């Protein structure tokens, strides 16, 4: 009975409708959206409408809070740590390109909420201004956002206005820097390149050897 | 203020305090608040979780877990690894059910690459997934007794878990960290004799469940220490993102094995999602017990008709995952475990958000511990069931 219920969910129309419902709830604060039929939904909302989006989603029945995190879209200036530390740093592409549903800033907050009976989730993104990386806290919407926001604050340096207690979760309180930002070096890799990254040996007969130039 | 004045003040204060204390004695016994540190290392916390509890007498006024004693930075490390290398990392998130950690990541990579494992690989993946669930949760059931002073169940759990671990070792070569799942399929086929051996073990595990049910769940002490303790209502559980048995014990009929279409074999067999309306510690333990039983049934049915064929799809020798974003989560032994993988068309992920079950499950602790008595802290934590590596990642 259960598998039939899943099969009966019309993939695209259902997800399209969710985006439409959300648009009618928050208006032009919904900047961009992407629906992958039968897969997932991405929406991007205006920064000042972050909490309003959460509330709108809850009123649409998305009661289940899955996670909240952030993405730093800047390409890592350190690559994958495969460089020879003695050689001069190689040129790297540093254009910032955001993913699904677009974006304008280097960092984006990402959250996912799920509808408990339709079993459809929505990935919500919002831009975080580079000058003042603060968005509204989701705690009044989902109490469970508390720890996720603490973690995001610690790892990305994004503030959450209205959060009562943005203490570090993992790191010592006097730790400097935000480890999951791309410009935070993974020191172990800087000191000694990871041998595994070049250990992608093409097998005999393999035609791909893009990695052949790495030593 | 001069010293004489303050002396008088103090005398007055102590007099008033003494009067007040006398008066209060007849009303109720009030004690000063104290802060109790449980852990980081304590026999009654699983691993290095530290709970800071402020107490009023025997009652908890405020409590919070202090995490980070086992933070290994996997999200950052995935950014400098290639896709096939990541499974070796994510294996170690929930170390009691390692194989189950690999599956959602591999599925996310496969989703981005738009490939699907051949049916035989899907079947074997599901079998190993359920075996790791059985190994994981059977240890929980044994451990549960220890938290309440019963020593015997844990020996039974270790005894019977060993059979399951032997199966996993036989198939994958690793007892705890199989690292067996590959993009496009599995590293290897099942060894000879695996199917017969598994059937025997599943029977043993069902006996183990019966034993546990009689020994623990029928026990009066166990019941009085878990029934009505640590009740989490449905809407609170959803807000905090509780998942797995914790959510189902609050009466939410939700199982990701059933409720989403994944290239796995769960929807090919007949099984039941157990829920419990109470939402207390007992319900959480009871749902897990039923789930072990149900898992043995799933494995038994899957063994009946494993499709033949290859266990590996055609994949390029060097795996480059096309640009895109994908979210895949599965119903792991501890709850919903998911990976949000962002790919830039590179050899490794650009960013991986690891959504582990225990992080959400434990974030409810400050809420649920408010007002409980000190001995109940341990049973509530035990029934919420977390793995330290799964909180800190």
Contacts between the chains, C-beta under 8 A, distances in Angstrom:
chain1	res1	chain2	res2	distance
A	2	B	258	4.6
A	2	B	259	7.3
A	2	B	273	7.5
A	3	B	258	7.1
A	3	B	267	4.5
A	6	B	258	7.5
A	6	B	259	6.3
A	6	B	260	6.9
A	6	B	261	5.9
A	6	B	267	7.7
A	7	B	261	7.7
A	39	B	111	7.6
A	40	B	326	7.7
A	40	B	327	5.9
A	42	B	325	7.3
A	63	B	235	7.1
A	63	B	238	4.6
A	63	B	239	7.3
A	64	B	238	4.9
A	64	B	241	6.6
A	65	B	238	7.2
A	65	B	239	5.9
A	65	B	240	7.0
A	65	B	241	4.4
A	65	B	360	7.9
A	66	B	241	5.8
A	66	B	329	7.8
A	66	B	336	7.3
A	66	B	338	7.2
A	66	B	355	6.4
A	67	B	241	7.1
A	67	B	338	7.5
A	67	B	340	7.7
A	67	B	353	6.7
A	67	B	355	4.3
A	67	B	360	7.5
A	69	B	340	7.4
A	69	B	353	4.6
A	71	B	342	6.3
A	71	B	351	5.4
A	71	B	353	7.9
A	72	B	351	7.3
A	75	B	344	7.7
A	76	B	79	6.9
A	80	B	79	7.4
A	80	B	80	4.8
A	80	B	81	8.0
A	80	B	346	8.0
A	80	B	347	7.5
A	80	B	348	6.2
A	81	B	80	4.7
A	97	B	344	7.8
A	99	B	324	7.5
A	99	B	325	5.0
A	99	B	342	5.8
A	100	B	324	7.4
A	100	B	325	5.1
A	110	B	340	7.2
A	110	B	353	7.2
A	112	B	327	6.8
A	112	B	340	7.4
A	112	B	355	7.8
A	116	B	238	6.4
A	116	B	252	6.5
A	116	B	254	6.1
A	119	B	254	7.8
A	119	B	259	4.3
A	119	B	260	6.0
A	121	B	327	7.2
A	123	B	325	7.9
A	123	B	327	6.6
A	123	B	340	7.7
A	142	B	239	5.0
A	142	B	240	7.7
A	142	B	241	7.5
A	143	B	236	7.4
A	143	B	239	4.9
A	143	B	240	6.1
A	143	B	367	7.1
A	144	B	239	5.3
A	144	B	240	3.6
A	144	B	241	4.7
A	144	B	360	6.2
A	144	B	363	5.7
A	144	B	364	7.3
A	146	B	363	6.6
A	147	B	359	6.8
A	147	B	360	8.0
A	147	B	363	4.1
A	148	B	363	7.8
A	155	B	75	7.8
A	168	B	68	7.6
A	169	B	67	5.5
A	169	B	68	5.9
A	170	B	67	6.4
A	170	B	68	3.6
A	170	B	71	4.0
A	170	B	392	6.4
A	171	B	68	6.8
A	171	B	71	7.7
A	179	B	73	6.5
A	179	B	76	5.8
A	180	B	75	6.1
A	180	B	76	5.9
A	186	B	76	6.1
A	186	B	77	7.5
A	186	B	79	7.9
A	186	B	80	5.9
A	189	B	80	5.7
A	194	B	80	6.4
A	194	B	81	8.0
A	196	B	81	7.1
A	196	B	82	7.5
A	196	B	85	5.9
A	197	B	80	7.1
A	197	B	81	7.5
A	197	B	82	6.8
A	197	B	347	7.8
A	200	B	82	6.4
A	200	B	318	5.6
A	200	B	347	7.0
A	202	B	317	5.7
A	202	B	318	6.6
A	203	B	317	5.6
A	206	B	317	4.3
A	206	B	318	7.4
A	208	B	316	6.2
A	208	B	317	6.0
A	208	B	318	4.6
A	209	B	318	8.0
A	210	B	318	7.0
A	211	B	318	6.5
A	211	B	347	7.4
